[in-house]
Amino acid sequence: MTETPSALIDARIAELADWRGAVLARVRALIHEALPDVVETWKWRGVPVWERGGILCTGETYRTAVKLTFAKGASLDDPAGLFNASLEGGTRRAIDIREGEALDEAAFKALIRAAAEANIKR
């Protein structure tokens, strides 16, 4: 039996068993708070992806950061300045969260909602 994307994301969080797993779990919860009908998918051989009307963002984990890449980030307003990575691209933008860093949760949820709105308008 093939595991669901949500189960695969649960497994990724559990296997990390460190600050990255905690950050990924918190980001996931914030995404669900912002968009209760968000769809979780699993792409590219192991990347959690959240979608609504298209890809909102991915949740990649690296040794030194959890990277949240927004598919259409360059077109989104980011008044809180959350985007701090992949700034040179014409389409995507990312938020790198490193150990011990806090995320502005209200601004992040607003960014998720804006990404969903951008997917609807395309």
PAVEX-202885 format. One record per atom (N, C-alpha, C): residue number from 0; residue in three letters; chain; atom name; x, y, z. Coordinates in Angstrom, 1 decimal. Last residue first. Layout:
+-----+-----+----+----+--------+--------+--------+
!   i !  aa ! ch ! at !      X !      Y !      Z !
+-----+-----+----+----+--------+--------+--------+
! NUM ! ALA !  A ! CA !      X !      Y !      Z !
...
+-----+-----+----+----+--------+--------+--------+
This chain:
+-----+-----+----+----+--------+--------+--------+
!   i !  aa ! ch ! at !      X !      Y !      Z !
+-----+-----+----+----+--------+--------+--------+
! 121 ! ARG !  A !  N !   -4.4 !   33.3 !  -11.5 !
! 121 ! ARG !  A ! CA !   -3.6 !   33.0 !  -12.7 !
! 121 ! ARG !  A !  C !   -4.4 !   32.7 !  -13.9 !
! 120 ! LYS !  A !  N !   -5.9 !   33.6 !   -9.2 !
! 120 ! LYS !  A ! CA !   -6.0 !   34.7 !  -10.2 !
! 120 ! LYS !  A !  C !   -5.2 !   34.4 !  -11.5 !
! 119 ! ILE !  A !  N !   -5.3 !   31.4 !   -7.7 !
! 119 ! ILE !  A ! CA !   -6.6 !   31.5 !   -8.2 !
! 119 ! ILE !  A !  C !   -6.7 !   32.5 !   -9.3 !
! 118 ! ASN !  A !  N !   -2.6 !   32.0 !   -7.0 !
! 118 ! ASN !  A ! CA !   -2.9 !   30.8 !   -7.8 !
! 118 ! ASN !  A !  C !   -4.3 !   30.8 !   -8.4 !
! 117 ! ALA !  A !  N !   -3.0 !   34.2 !   -5.4 !
! 117 ! ALA !  A ! CA !   -2.3 !   34.3 !   -6.6 !
! 117 ! ALA !  A !  C !   -2.5 !   33.1 !   -7.5 !
! 116 ! GLU !  A !  N !   -4.2 !   33.0 !   -3.2 !
! 116 ! GLU !  A ! CA !   -5.0 !   34.0 !   -4.0 !
! 116 ! GLU !  A !  C !   -4.3 !   34.2 !   -5.3 !
! 115 ! ALA !  A !  N !   -2.1 !   31.5 !   -2.2 !
! 115 ! ALA !  A ! CA !   -3.3 !   30.8 !   -2.7 !
! 115 ! ALA !  A !  C !   -4.1 !   31.7 !   -3.6 !
! 114 ! ALA !  A !  N !   -0.4 !   33.6 !   -1.5 !
! 114 ! ALA !  A ! CA !    0.0 !   32.6 !   -2.5 !
! 114 ! ALA !  A !  C !   -1.2 !   31.8 !   -3.0 !
! 113 ! ALA !  A !  N !   -1.9 !   34.7 !    0.6 !
! 113 ! ALA !  A ! CA !   -1.6 !   35.5 !   -0.7 !
! 113 ! ALA !  A !  C !   -1.2 !   34.6 !   -1.8 !
! 112 ! ARG !  A !  N !   -1.8 !   32.7 !    2.5 !
! 112 ! ARG !  A ! CA !   -3.1 !   33.1 !    1.9 !
! 112 ! ARG !  A !  C !   -2.9 !   33.9 !    0.6 !
! 111 ! ILE !  A !  N !    1.0 !   32.8 !    3.0 !
! 111 ! ILE !  A ! CA !    0.3 !   31.6 !    2.5 !
! 111 ! ILE !  A !  C !   -1.0 !   31.9 !    1.8 !
! 110 ! LEU !  A !  N !    1.2 !   35.4 !    4.1 !
! 110 ! LEU !  A ! CA !    1.9 !   35.0 !    2.8 !
! 110 ! LEU !  A !  C !    1.3 !   33.8 !    2.2 !
! 109 ! ALA !  A !  N !   -0.3 !   35.1 !    6.4 !
! 109 ! ALA !  A ! CA !   -0.8 !   36.1 !    5.4 !
! 109 ! ALA !  A !  C !   -0.1 !   35.7 !    4.0 !
! 108 ! LYS !  A !  N !    1.3 !   33.3 !    7.7 !
! 108 ! LYS !  A ! CA !    0.0 !   32.9 !    7.3 !
! 108 ! LYS !  A !  C !   -0.6 !   33.8 !    6.3 !
! 107 ! PHE !  A !  N !    3.6 !   35.0 !    8.1 !
! 107 ! PHE !  A ! CA !    3.7 !   33.8 !    7.3 !
! 107 ! PHE !  A !  C !    2.3 !   33.3 !    6.8 !
! 106 ! ALA !  A !  N !    2.6 !   36.9 !    9.8 !
! 106 ! ALA !  A ! CA !    3.0 !   37.3 !    8.4 !
! 106 ! ALA !  A !  C !    3.1 !   36.1 !    7.5 !
! 105 ! ALA !  A !  N !    2.1 !   35.3 !   12.0 !
! 105 ! ALA !  A ! CA !    1.0 !   36.0 !   11.4 !
! 105 ! ALA !  A !  C !    1.4 !   36.4 !   10.0 !
! 104 ! GLU !  A !  N !    4.7 !   34.4 !   12.6 !
! 104 ! GLU !  A ! CA !    3.7 !   33.5 !   12.3 !
! 104 ! GLU !  A !  C !    2.5 !   34.2 !   11.6 !
! 103 ! ASP !  A !  N !    7.8 !   35.0 !   11.9 !
! 103 ! ASP !  A ! CA !    6.6 !   35.9 !   12.2 !
! 103 ! ASP !  A !  C !    5.4 !   35.1 !   11.7 !
! 102 ! LEU !  A !  N !    9.9 !   32.6 !   13.4 !
! 102 ! LEU !  A ! CA !    9.2 !   33.0 !   12.2 !
! 102 ! LEU !  A !  C !    8.0 !   33.9 !   12.6 !
! 101 ! ALA !  A !  N !   13.2 !   32.6 !   14.9 !
! 101 ! ALA !  A ! CA !   11.7 !   32.6 !   15.0 !
! 101 ! ALA !  A !  C !   11.1 !   33.1 !   13.7 !
! 100 ! GLU !  A !  N !   16.0 !   30.4 !   15.1 !
! 100 ! GLU !  A ! CA !   15.3 !   31.6 !   14.5 !
! 100 ! GLU !  A !  C !   13.8 !   31.4 !   14.6 !
!  99 ! GLY !  A !  N !   17.1 !   28.0 !   15.9 !
!  99 ! GLY !  A ! CA !   16.9 !   29.1 !   16.9 !
!  99 ! GLY !  A !  C !   16.2 !   30.3 !   16.4 !
!  98 ! GLU !  A !  N !   18.3 !   27.1 !   12.8 !
!  98 ! GLU !  A ! CA !   18.1 !   26.7 !   14.2 !
!  98 ! GLU !  A !  C !   18.1 !   28.0 !   15.1 !
!  97 ! ARG !  A !  N !   16.7 !   29.0 !   10.2 !
!  97 ! ARG !  A ! CA !   17.9 !   28.3 !   10.8 !
!  97 ! ARG !  A !  C !   17.6 !   28.0 !   12.2 !
!  96 ! ILE !  A !  N !   14.8 !   29.1 !    7.4 !
!  96 ! ILE !  A ! CA !   14.7 !   29.2 !    8.8 !
!  96 ! ILE !  A !  C !   15.9 !   28.4 !    9.4 !
!  95 ! ASP !  A !  N !   14.4 !   30.9 !    4.5 !
!  95 ! ASP !  A ! CA !   15.3 !   29.9 !    5.2 !
!  95 ! ASP !  A !  C !   15.1 !   30.2 !    6.7 !
!  94 ! ILE !  A !  N !   12.0 !   31.3 !    2.1 !
!  94 ! ILE !  A ! CA !   12.3 !   31.6 !    3.5 !
!  94 ! ILE !  A !  C !   13.2 !   30.5 !    4.1 !
!  93 ! ALA !  A !  N !   12.1 !   32.3 !   -1.3 !
!  93 ! ALA !  A ! CA !   12.2 !   31.3 !   -0.2 !
!  93 ! ALA !  A !  C !   12.4 !   32.0 !    1.1 !
!  92 ! ARG !  A !  N !   10.6 !   32.6 !   -4.5 !
!  92 ! ARG !  A ! CA !   11.3 !   33.2 !   -3.4 !
!  92 ! ARG !  A !  C !   11.2 !   32.2 !   -2.3 !
!  91 ! ARG !  A !  N !   10.4 !   32.4 !   -8.1 !
!  91 ! ARG !  A ! CA !   10.3 !   31.8 !   -6.8 !
!  91 ! ARG !  A !  C !   11.0 !   32.8 !   -5.8 !
!  90 ! THR !  A !  N !   10.8 !   34.2 !  -10.4 !
!  90 ! THR !  A ! CA !    9.5 !   33.6 !  -10.1 !
!  90 ! THR !  A !  C !    9.5 !   33.2 !   -8.6 !
!  89 ! GLY !  A !  N !   13.4 !   35.1 !  -10.9 !
!  89 ! GLY !  A ! CA !   12.3 !   35.9 !  -11.4 !
!  89 ! GLY !  A !  C !   10.9 !   35.4 !  -11.0 !
!  88 ! GLY !  A !  N !   15.9 !   35.1 !   -8.3 !
!  88 ! GLY !  A ! CA !   15.0 !   34.5 !   -9.3 !
!  88 ! GLY !  A !  C !   13.9 !   35.3 !   -9.7 !
!  87 ! GLU !  A !  N !   17.2 !   36.2 !   -6.1 !
!  87 ! GLU !  A ! CA !   17.6 !   36.6 !   -7.5 !
!  87 ! GLU !  A !  C !   16.7 !   36.1 !   -8.6 !
!  86 ! LEU !  A !  N !   16.3 !   35.1 !   -3.8 !
!  86 ! LEU !  A ! CA !   15.8 !   36.5 !   -4.1 !
!  86 ! LEU !  A !  C !   16.2 !   36.9 !   -5.5 !
!  85 ! SER !  A !  N !   16.8 !   32.8 !   -2.3 !
!  85 ! SER !  A ! CA !   16.3 !   32.7 !   -3.7 !
!  85 ! SER !  A !  C !   15.8 !   34.1 !   -4.2 !
!  84 ! ALA !  A !  N !   15.8 !   34.2 !    0.9 !
!  84 ! ALA !  A ! CA !   16.6 !   33.3 !    0.1 !
!  84 ! ALA !  A !  C !   16.0 !   33.3 !   -1.3 !
!  83 ! ASN !  A !  N !   14.0 !   35.6 !    2.5 !
!  83 ! ASN !  A ! CA !   15.4 !   35.8 !    2.7 !
!  83 ! ASN !  A !  C !   16.4 !   35.0 !    1.9 !
!  82 ! PHE !  A !  N !   10.9 !   36.8 !    3.1 !
!  82 ! PHE !  A ! CA !   11.7 !   36.1 !    2.1 !
!  82 ! PHE !  A !  C !   13.2 !   36.6 !    2.3 !
!  81 ! LEU !  A !  N !    9.8 !   38.5 !    5.0 !
!  81 ! LEU !  A ! CA !   10.1 !   37.1 !    5.3 !
!  81 ! LEU !  A !  C !   11.0 !   36.4 !    4.3 !
!  80 ! GLY !  A !  N !    8.9 !   41.2 !    5.1 !
!  80 ! GLY !  A ! CA !   10.3 !   40.8 !    4.7 !
!  80 ! GLY !  A !  C !   10.7 !   39.4 !    5.1 !
!  79 ! ALA !  A !  N !    6.4 !   42.1 !    5.6 !
!  79 ! ALA !  A ! CA !    7.2 !   41.7 !    6.8 !
!  79 ! ALA !  A !  C !    8.7 !   41.3 !    6.4 !
!  78 ! PRO !  A !  N !    5.4 !   42.4 !    3.0 !
!  78 ! PRO !  A ! CA !    5.6 !   43.6 !    3.8 !
!  78 ! PRO !  A !  C !    6.5 !   43.3 !    5.1 !
!  77 ! ASP !  A !  N !    5.4 !   41.1 !    0.3 !
!  77 ! ASP !  A ! CA !    6.0 !   40.6 !    1.5 !
!  77 ! ASP !  A !  C !    6.4 !   41.7 !    2.4 !
!  76 ! ASP !  A !  N !    3.4 !   40.2 !   -2.4 !
!  76 ! ASP !  A ! CA !    3.8 !   41.3 !   -1.5 !
!  76 ! ASP !  A !  C !    4.3 !   40.6 !   -0.2 !
!  75 ! LEU !  A !  N !    4.5 !   38.0 !   -5.0 !
!  75 ! LEU !  A ! CA !    3.7 !   38.2 !   -3.7 !
!  75 ! LEU !  A !  C !    4.3 !   39.4 !   -3.0 !
!  74 ! SER !  A !  N !    6.0 !   37.3 !   -7.1 !
!  74 ! SER !  A ! CA !    4.9 !   38.1 !   -7.4 !
!  74 ! SER !  A !  C !    4.0 !   38.5 !   -6.1 !
!  73 ! ALA !  A !  N !    8.0 !   35.7 !   -6.1 !
!  73 ! ALA !  A ! CA !    8.4 !   37.0 !   -6.6 !
!  73 ! ALA !  A !  C !    7.2 !   37.9 !   -6.9 !
!  72 ! GLY !  A !  N !    6.6 !   33.3 !   -5.4 !
!  72 ! GLY !  A ! CA !    7.0 !   34.2 !   -4.4 !
!  72 ! GLY !  A !  C !    7.4 !   35.6 !   -4.9 !
!  71 ! LYS !  A !  N !    5.5 !   31.1 !   -6.5 !
!  71 ! LYS !  A ! CA !    5.3 !   32.4 !   -7.2 !
!  71 ! LYS !  A !  C !    5.6 !   33.5 !   -6.2 !
!  70 ! ALA !  A !  N !    6.4 !   29.0 !   -4.8 !
!  70 ! ALA !  A ! CA !    6.5 !   28.8 !   -6.3 !
!  70 ! ALA !  A !  C !    6.3 !   30.2 !   -7.0 !
!  69 ! PHE !  A !  N !    8.4 !   29.4 !   -2.1 !
!  69 ! PHE !  A ! CA !    7.1 !   29.7 !   -2.7 !
!  69 ! PHE !  A !  C !    7.2 !   29.8 !   -4.2 !
!  68 ! THR !  A !  N !   10.0 !   27.3 !    0.0 !
!  68 ! THR !  A ! CA !   10.1 !   27.9 !   -1.3 !
!  68 ! THR !  A !  C !    8.7 !   28.1 !   -1.8 !
!  67 ! LEU !  A !  N !   11.5 !   27.1 !    2.9 !
!  67 ! LEU !  A ! CA !   10.2 !   27.2 !    2.4 !
!  67 ! LEU !  A !  C !   10.2 !   28.0 !    1.1 !
!  66 ! LYS !  A !  N !   13.9 !   25.2 !    4.4 !
!  66 ! LYS !  A ! CA !   13.7 !   26.1 !    3.3 !
!  66 ! LYS !  A !  C !   12.3 !   26.0 !    2.8 !
!  65 ! VAL !  A !  N !   15.6 !   24.9 !    7.3 !
!  65 ! VAL !  A ! CA !   14.4 !   24.5 !    6.7 !
!  65 ! VAL !  A !  C !   14.1 !   25.6 !    5.7 !
!  64 ! ALA !  A !  N !   19.2 !   24.4 !    7.6 !
!  64 ! ALA !  A ! CA !   18.0 !   25.3 !    7.4 !
!  64 ! ALA !  A !  C !   16.8 !   24.4 !    6.9 !
!  63 ! THR !  A !  N !   21.4 !   22.8 !    7.7 !
!  63 ! THR !  A ! CA !   21.5 !   24.1 !    8.4 !
!  63 ! THR !  A !  C !   20.2 !   24.9 !    8.3 !
!  62 ! ARG !  A !  N !   20.8 !   20.5 !    6.3 !
!  62 ! ARG !  A ! CA !   21.5 !   20.4 !    7.5 !
!  62 ! ARG !  A !  C !   21.4 !   21.7 !    8.3 !
!  61 ! TYR !  A !  N !   17.4 !   20.9 !    5.1 !
!  61 ! TYR !  A ! CA !   18.8 !   20.8 !    4.9 !
!  61 ! TYR !  A !  C !   19.5 !   20.7 !    6.2 !
!  60 ! THR !  A !  N !   14.2 !   20.3 !    3.8 !
!  60 ! THR !  A ! CA !   15.1 !   20.3 !    5.0 !
!  60 ! THR !  A !  C !   16.5 !   20.1 !    4.6 !
!  59 ! GLU !  A !  N !   11.5 !   22.0 !    2.2 !
!  59 ! GLU !  A ! CA !   12.8 !   21.2 !    2.1 !
!  59 ! GLU !  A !  C !   13.6 !   21.4 !    3.4 !
!  58 ! GLY !  A !  N !    8.6 !   22.4 !    1.5 !
!  58 ! GLY !  A ! CA !    9.2 !   22.4 !    2.8 !
!  58 ! GLY !  A !  C !   10.4 !   21.5 !    2.7 !
!  57 ! THR !  A !  N !    7.0 !   24.7 !   -0.8 !
!  57 ! THR !  A ! CA !    7.6 !   23.4 !   -0.5 !
!  57 ! THR !  A !  C !    8.3 !   23.5 !    0.8 !
!  56 ! CYS !  A !  N !    3.8 !   26.3 !   -1.5 !
!  56 ! CYS !  A ! CA !    5.2 !   26.3 !   -1.1 !
!  56 ! CYS !  A !  C !    5.7 !   24.9 !   -0.9 !
!  55 ! LEU !  A !  N !    1.7 !   26.1 !   -3.5 !
!  55 ! LEU !  A ! CA !    1.9 !   27.3 !   -2.6 !
!  55 ! LEU !  A !  C !    3.4 !   27.4 !   -2.2 !
!  54 ! ILE !  A !  N !    0.8 !   25.0 !   -6.6 !
!  54 ! ILE !  A ! CA !    1.8 !   24.9 !   -5.5 !
!  54 ! ILE !  A !  C !    1.8 !   26.2 !   -4.8 !
!  53 ! GLY !  A !  N !   -2.7 !   25.1 !   -7.1 !
!  53 ! GLY !  A ! CA !   -1.4 !   25.1 !   -7.6 !
!  53 ! GLY !  A !  C !   -0.4 !   25.0 !   -6.4 !
!  52 ! GLY !  A !  N !   -4.9 !   25.3 !   -5.6 !
!  52 ! GLY !  A ! CA !   -5.0 !   25.9 !   -6.9 !
!  52 ! GLY !  A !  C !   -3.7 !   25.9 !   -7.6 !
!  51 ! ARG !  A !  N !   -2.9 !   24.6 !   -3.2 !
!  51 ! ARG !  A ! CA !   -4.3 !   25.1 !   -3.3 !
!  51 ! ARG !  A !  C !   -4.3 !   25.9 !   -4.6 !
!  50 ! GLU !  A !  N !   -0.4 !   22.7 !   -1.5 !
!  50 ! GLU !  A ! CA !   -1.1 !   23.2 !   -2.7 !
!  50 ! GLU !  A !  C !   -2.5 !   23.6 !   -2.5 !
!  49 ! TRP !  A !  N !    2.8 !   21.9 !   -0.3 !
!  49 ! TRP !  A ! CA !    1.4 !   22.3 !    0.0 !
!  49 ! TRP !  A !  C !    0.8 !   23.1 !   -1.2 !
!  48 ! VAL !  A !  N !    5.0 !   19.2 !   -0.1 !
!  48 ! VAL !  A ! CA !    4.5 !   20.4 !   -0.9 !
!  48 ! VAL !  A !  C !    3.1 !   20.7 !   -0.4 !
!  47 ! PRO !  A !  N !    8.0 !   17.7 !    0.9 !
!  47 ! PRO !  A ! CA !    6.6 !   18.0 !    1.2 !
!  47 ! PRO !  A !  C !    6.2 !   19.3 !    0.4 !
!  46 ! VAL !  A !  N !    9.9 !   15.7 !   -1.2 !
!  46 ! VAL !  A ! CA !    9.8 !   17.1 !   -0.7 !
!  46 ! VAL !  A !  C !    8.3 !   17.3 !   -0.4 !
!  45 ! GLY !  A !  N !   10.7 !   13.2 !   -2.4 !
!  45 ! GLY !  A ! CA !   10.8 !   13.4 !   -0.9 !
!  45 ! GLY !  A !  C !   10.7 !   14.8 !   -0.5 !
!  44 ! ARG !  A !  N !   10.8 !   13.1 !   -5.2 !
!  44 ! ARG !  A ! CA !   11.5 !   12.1 !   -4.4 !
!  44 ! ARG !  A !  C !   11.7 !   12.5 !   -2.9 !
!  43 ! TRP !  A !  N !    9.1 !   15.2 !   -6.1 !
!  43 ! TRP !  A ! CA !   10.5 !   15.2 !   -6.3 !
!  43 ! TRP !  A !  C !   11.3 !   14.3 !   -5.4 !
!  42 ! LYS !  A !  N !    6.5 !   15.4 !   -3.6 !
!  42 ! LYS !  A ! CA !    7.0 !   15.5 !   -4.9 !
!  42 ! LYS !  A !  C !    8.6 !   15.3 !   -4.9 !
!  41 ! TRP !  A !  N !    3.5 !   15.2 !   -2.1 !
!  41 ! TRP !  A ! CA !    4.9 !   14.7 !   -1.9 !
!  41 ! TRP !  A !  C !    5.5 !   14.6 !   -3.2 !
!  40 ! THR !  A !  N !    1.0 !   17.3 !   -0.7 !
!  40 ! THR !  A ! CA !    1.5 !   16.4 !   -1.7 !
!  40 ! THR !  A !  C !    3.0 !   16.1 !   -1.4 !
!  39 ! GLU !  A !  N !   -1.9 !   18.5 !    0.9 !
!  39 ! GLU !  A ! CA !   -0.5 !   18.1 !    1.0 !
!  39 ! GLU !  A !  C !   -0.1 !   17.1 !    0.0 !
!  38 ! VAL !  A !  N !   -4.0 !   21.2 !    0.4 !
!  38 ! VAL !  A ! CA !   -3.7 !   19.8 !    0.0 !
!  38 ! VAL !  A !  C !   -2.2 !   19.6 !    0.2 !
!  37 ! VAL !  A !  N !   -6.1 !   23.2 !    2.5 !
!  37 ! VAL !  A ! CA !   -4.8 !   23.0 !    1.8 !
!  37 ! VAL !  A !  C !   -4.6 !   21.5 !    1.5 !
!  36 ! ASP !  A !  N !   -8.3 !   24.0 !    4.0 !
!  36 ! ASP !  A ! CA !   -8.5 !   23.1 !    2.9 !
!  36 ! ASP !  A !  C !   -7.2 !   22.9 !    2.0 !
!  35 ! PRO !  A !  N !   -7.4 !   25.9 !    5.9 !
!  35 ! PRO !  A ! CA !   -7.8 !   24.5 !    6.3 !
!  35 ! PRO !  A !  C !   -8.0 !   23.5 !    5.2 !
!  34 ! LEU !  A !  N !   -5.0 !   28.0 !    5.8 !
!  34 ! LEU !  A ! CA !   -5.8 !   27.4 !    4.7 !
!  34 ! LEU !  A !  C !   -6.3 !   26.0 !    5.1 !
!  33 ! ALA !  A !  N !   -3.9 !   28.7 !    8.3 !
!  33 ! ALA !  A ! CA !   -4.2 !   29.7 !    7.3 !
!  33 ! ALA !  A !  C !   -5.2 !   29.3 !    6.2 !
!  32 ! GLU !  A !  N !   -3.6 !   26.2 !    9.5 !
!  32 ! GLU !  A ! CA !   -4.4 !   27.3 !   10.2 !
!  32 ! GLU !  A !  C !   -4.8 !   28.3 !    9.1 !
!  31 ! HIS !  A !  N !   -1.9 !   25.0 !    7.7 !
!  31 ! HIS !  A ! CA !   -3.3 !   24.4 !    7.9 !
!  31 ! HIS !  A !  C !   -4.2 !   25.4 !    8.6 !
!  30 ! ILE !  A !  N !    0.3 !   26.5 !    8.1 !
!  30 ! ILE !  A ! CA !   -0.3 !   26.4 !    6.8 !
!  30 ! ILE !  A !  C !   -1.7 !   26.0 !    6.9 !
!  29 ! LEU !  A !  N !    0.9 !   26.0 !   10.8 !
!  29 ! LEU !  A ! CA !    0.5 !   27.3 !   10.4 !
!  29 ! LEU !  A !  C !   -0.1 !   27.3 !    9.0 !
!  28 ! ALA !  A !  N !    1.6 !   23.3 !   10.6 !
!  28 ! ALA !  A ! CA !    0.4 !   23.6 !   11.4 !
!  28 ! ALA !  A !  C !   -0.1 !   25.0 !   11.0 !
!  27 ! ARG !  A !  N !    4.0 !   23.5 !    9.1 !
!  27 ! ARG !  A ! CA !    2.8 !   22.7 !    8.5 !
!  27 ! ARG !  A !  C !    1.5 !   23.1 !    9.3 !
!  26 ! VAL !  A !  N !    5.5 !   24.9 !   10.9 !
!  26 ! VAL !  A ! CA !    5.2 !   25.5 !    9.6 !
!  26 ! VAL !  A !  C !    4.0 !   24.8 !    9.0 !
!  25 ! ARG !  A !  N !    5.8 !   22.9 !   12.8 !
!  25 ! ARG !  A ! CA !    5.1 !   24.2 !   13.2 !
!  25 ! ARG !  A !  C !    4.7 !   24.9 !   11.9 !
!  24 ! ALA !  A !  N !    7.2 !   20.9 !   11.4 !
!  24 ! ALA !  A ! CA !    5.8 !   20.6 !   12.0 !
!  24 ! ALA !  A !  C !    5.1 !   21.9 !   12.3 !
!  23 ! LEU !  A !  N !    9.5 !   22.2 !   10.8 !
!  23 ! LEU !  A ! CA !    8.7 !   21.7 !    9.7 !
!  23 ! LEU !  A !  C !    7.3 !   21.4 !   10.3 !
!  22 ! VAL !  A !  N !   10.5 !   22.6 !   13.4 !
!  22 ! VAL !  A ! CA !   10.2 !   23.8 !   12.6 !
!  22 ! VAL !  A !  C !    9.2 !   23.3 !   11.4 !
!  21 ! ALA !  A !  N !   10.9 !   20.0 !   14.3 !
!  21 ! ALA !  A ! CA !   10.0 !   20.9 !   15.0 !
!  21 ! ALA !  A !  C !    9.6 !   22.1 !   14.2 !
!  20 ! GLY !  A !  N !   12.8 !   19.1 !   12.4 !
!  20 ! GLY !  A ! CA !   11.5 !   18.5 !   12.5 !
!  20 ! GLY !  A !  C !   10.4 !   19.3 !   13.2 !
!  19 ! ARG !  A !  N !   14.9 !   20.8 !   13.1 !
!  19 ! ARG !  A ! CA !   14.3 !   20.9 !   11.8 !
!  19 ! ARG !  A !  C !   12.9 !   20.2 !   11.7 !
!  18 ! TRP !  A !  N !   15.6 !   20.0 !   15.7 !
!  18 ! TRP !  A ! CA !   15.0 !   21.3 !   15.5 !
!  18 ! TRP !  A !  C !   14.3 !   21.4 !   14.2 !
!  17 ! ASP !  A !  N !   14.9 !   16.5 !   15.3 !
!  17 ! ASP !  A ! CA !   15.7 !   17.6 !   15.9 !
!  17 ! ASP !  A !  C !   14.9 !   18.9 !   15.6 !
!  16 ! ALA !  A !  N !   13.8 !   14.3 !   13.9 !
!  16 ! ALA !  A ! CA !   13.9 !   14.3 !   15.3 !
!  16 ! ALA !  A !  C !   14.9 !   15.3 !   15.9 !
!  15 ! LEU !  A !  N !   13.5 !   13.3 !   11.3 !
!  15 ! LEU !  A ! CA !   14.4 !   14.4 !   11.5 !
!  15 ! LEU !  A !  C !   14.8 !   14.5 !   13.0 !
!  14 ! GLU !  A !  N !   11.5 !   11.4 !   11.4 !
!  14 ! GLU !  A ! CA !   12.8 !   11.0 !   11.2 !
!  14 ! GLU !  A !  C !   13.9 !   12.1 !   11.4 !
!  13 ! ALA !  A !  N !    9.2 !   13.0 !   11.9 !
!  13 ! ALA !  A ! CA !    9.6 !   12.1 !   12.9 !
!  13 ! ALA !  A !  C !   11.1 !   11.7 !   12.7 !
!  12 ! ILE !  A !  N !    9.0 !   14.4 !    9.4 !
!  12 ! ILE !  A ! CA !    9.1 !   15.1 !   10.7 !
!  12 ! ILE !  A !  C !    9.7 !   14.2 !   11.8 !
!  11 ! ARG !  A !  N !    8.6 !   12.2 !    7.7 !
!  11 ! ARG !  A ! CA !    9.8 !   13.1 !    7.5 !
!  11 ! ARG !  A !  C !   10.0 !   13.8 !    8.8 !
!  10 ! ALA !  A !  N !    6.2 !   11.2 !    8.6 !
!  10 ! ALA !  A ! CA !    7.4 !   10.3 !    8.7 !
!  10 ! ALA !  A !  C !    8.6 !   11.2 !    8.6 !
!   9 ! ASP !  A !  N !    4.5 !   13.3 !    7.9 !
!   9 ! ASP !  A ! CA !    4.6 !   12.9 !    9.3 !
!   9 ! ASP !  A !  C !    5.9 !   12.1 !    9.5 !
!   8 ! ILE !  A !  N !    4.8 !   13.0 !    5.1 !
!   8 ! ILE !  A ! CA !    5.3 !   14.3 !    5.8 !
!   8 ! ILE !  A !  C !    5.4 !   14.0 !    7.3 !
!   7 ! LEU !  A !  N !    3.6 !   10.6 !    4.7 !
!   7 ! LEU !  A ! CA !    5.0 !   10.7 !    4.3 !
!   7 ! LEU !  A !  C !    5.6 !   12.0 !    5.0 !
!   6 ! ALA !  A !  N !    1.0 !   11.2 !    5.4 !
!   6 ! ALA !  A ! CA !    1.8 !   10.2 !    6.2 !
!   6 ! ALA !  A !  C !    3.3 !   10.3 !    5.9 !
!   5 ! SER !  A !  N !    0.4 !   13.0 !    3.4 !
!   5 ! SER !  A ! CA !    0.4 !   13.4 !    4.8 !
!   5 ! SER !  A !  C !    1.1 !   12.5 !    5.7 !
!   4 ! PRO !  A !  N !    0.5 !   11.3 !    1.1 !
!   4 ! PRO !  A ! CA !    1.5 !   12.4 !    1.3 !
!   4 ! PRO !  A !  C !    1.5 !   12.9 !    2.7 !
!   3 ! THR !  A !  N !    0.1 !    7.9 !    2.1 !
!   3 ! THR !  A ! CA !   -0.5 !    9.2 !    1.7 !
!   3 ! THR !  A !  C !    0.6 !   10.2 !    1.8 !
!   2 ! GLU !  A !  N !    1.8 !    5.0 !    0.9 !
!   2 ! GLU !  A ! CA !    1.5 !    5.9 !    1.9 !
!   2 ! GLU !  A !  C !    1.0 !    7.2 !    1.4 !
!   1 ! THR !  A !  N !    0.6 !    2.2 !   -0.8 !
!   1 ! THR !  A ! CA !    1.3 !    3.5 !   -0.9 !
!   1 ! THR !  A !  C !    0.8 !    4.4 !    0.2 !
!   0 ! MET !  A !  N !    0.8 !   -1.2 !    0.0 !
!   0 ! MET !  A ! CA !    0.0 !    0.0 !    0.0 !
!   0 ! MET !  A !  C !    0.9 !    1.3 !    0.0 !
+-----+-----+----+----+--------+--------+--------+
